[in-house]
Amino acid sequence: MKSIALILLSLTLAIGGQFLLKSGMNQVGRIGSGDVIYYKAMMLKTFTHPYVLLGLLSYVLSSISWLVVLSRVNLSFAYPFAGLGYVIVMFISWRFLNEPLSAVRLLGAILICLGVFFISRG
């Protein structure tokens, strides 16, 4: 049970990182084509944005906790839980970023959840 808690912690940190990175980039703006000066300015704007920095920090912490997980459980048990990240990100994106959520995506989410459930049982 402790291992599942660590897996979920790592997953939560990764999901939080994705949400923060996307929120930050929504504020930074689209990175398009331009000259060297444009790219320098965009990189500076991107990598100094607080949400982007927090998102990257969240990823680092997720990676550290994932290493702890891998030191304790089989990869074939732990890794399928990462699939839950797709489902959770989909719902967070729909709820907080106003991204579309279709019936096909919902069906896919149900199938992923069922798959993770069955893999975690074996």
GILINGI-V155653 format. One record per residue. SS is DSSP state (@ for helix, = for strand, . for the rest). Layout:
BEGIN
{{SS} {SS}}
END
This chain:
BEGIN
{{.} {@} {@} {@} {@} {@} {@} {@} {@} {@} {@} {@} {@} {@} {@} {@} {@} {@} {@} {@} {@} {@} {@} {@} {@} {@} {@} {@} {.} {.} {.} {.} {.} {.} {.} {@} {@} {@} {@} {@} {@} {@} {@} {@} {@} {@} {@} {.} {.} {@} {@} {@} {@} {@} {@} {@} {@} {@} {@} {@} {@} {@} {@} {@} {@} {@} {@} {@} {@} {@} {@} {@} {.} {.} {@} {@} {@} {@} {@} {@} {@} {@} {@} {@} {@} {@} {@} {@} {@} {@} {@} {@} {@} {@} {@} {@} {.} {.} {.} {.} {.} {.} {@} {@} {@} {@} {@} {@} {@} {@} {@} {@} {@} {@} {@} {@} {@} {@} {@} {@} {@} {.}}
END
